[in-house]
Amino acid sequence: MSLERKLIAEVLGTLWLVLGGCGSVVLAANFMPETNLGIGLVGVAFAFGFTVVTGAYAFGHISGGHFNPAVTLGVLTARRIEAREAIAYIVAQLVGAVIGTGIIVIIANGVDGFSIGLGRGESDLAINGWADLSPGGYDFWAALVSEIVMTFFFLVVILGVTGKEAPIGFAPLSIGLTLTLIHLISIPVTNTSVNPARSTGPALFVGGEALEQLWLFWLAPIVGAVLAGLLHHYVIEERAVTVEGYG
């Protein structure tokens, strides 16, 4: 595949991830709370998982279906992609995240009273954060540990199910279910990032404290992803090669 086709796939896949995941929070999570018709935390978790499953099946054969700078850096650390291509992927993912957030804002503005912000009655567009910006009021250290650990295991699964010995055709489903589980665990802590592009799109629109806290949702996912990439390259894959060699 040409790099141009790969980048288009990454833009569209990341756009779909943000639109489906963050859009479910903004448009459907608390829809008509007086009648209990909102999809709630569980619905949001599945929305993120479903977008990854469908996006990966649609675009995975073109670009690998990263849709996430942390995934790209984890794959780079595992030596499955070149640095130049990884940088281009990350730029494409950021473009997709911003466009996806913009579409959410356009749709949400179709109802009277919608406004973006951190105040009462305003939409924060599903930003990530800690302390006052954490859905459950969790502090900085809880947010840091959560994002590192969740991203680490996300990449461990991704690298495992996309390896040479993995069953063919099941990778998108496994990855989507893993992302769903991660959201079920960590939405109360940080609103769940594990994806710097997903965090950046909403933060750019909300501004203020959301932008001030954005750095953590780059640092922590990158740390978790790089650790997973190193583990996979130097321990898991190396062991697999050794066993095969002695077979």
C-alpha positions, 0 to 999 in steps of 0.5 A: 500500500502507498503511504498516501492510502495508509494515511487516508485510512488512519485519518478516517479510522481515527475520525470514526473512533472519536466520532463513535466514542466521544460522540456517544458521550456527548450525544447519547450518554445522558440522553433524556436522563429523566426517562433513563434512556441514556446509554451510560458508562457501559454503553460508552465503553461498548461504543469505543470498542465497536468503533475500533472493531469496525474501523479495524475491519474496514481499514486494518488491511490498508494501514494496520488500523492504528488510529492512535499515536500510542499504538503507532509508537508501540508498533514502532518500538516493536520494530514493525514500522519505520520512524518516518511512517510512524510520524506521518501516521501520528499527524494523520491521526491528529487530523482525524481526531480534530475532524471527528470532534468538529463533526460532533460539535456540529451535530450537537449544536443542532439542539438549543442550549448546547455550549462547550465548556467545563461549567454546569450545563456545558458539554466538555466533549468527553475530555480526559483529566484528573481531579476536578476533570476526573468523572470520579474525582481521582487524583493525578497519580491515579490517572497516571498509573491508570493510563500507563497500565491500561495502555500497556495491556492494550498494546500487549494485546494488539501486538499479540493478536497481530503477530505471525502466529496469531489466528487470522481474522480475529485481531479487530474483535480482540482489540475492540473487546480489550478497549471496551474492558479498558473503558469499563475499568477506567472511565471513572478515573480519567474518562479513559484516554489510552489514545493521545489523539482521542484526548487532543481533539476534544481538549482543543475545542474545550480549551482552558484546564482541559488543554493544561492537563492534556500533556499527561494523556500524551505522556502516560499512553506513550510510556505504556505503549513503549514498555509494551513494545519493548516487552514484545520485541525483546521477550515475547517475540524473541522467546517465540523465535528461540522455541521455534529454533529448537523445535 
